[in-house]
Amino acid sequence: MTWMNVISRPETLVFLVPITAILVFGLTGLVKILIKHRERMAMIEQGMHPDVEAHEAVERHDAMV
């Protein structure tokens, strides 16, 4: 059998689809974490406090309510 015939069999797809979904969502989460970390490190290198923006946004939201 060729690899395409093996992969397209229902017995194989039952396992491949969930494993692929877990891997894709896991990698997506890791990339998001990495981007956020790099953004925070860049802010620190520029002398900014990365948590100040989040704190100010919460205060603005509370003031609007």
Buried (B, 14 or more C-beta within 10 A) or exposed (E): EEEEEEEEEEEEEEEEEEEEEEEEEEEEEEEEEEEEEEEBEEBEEEEEEEEEEEEEEEEEEEEEE
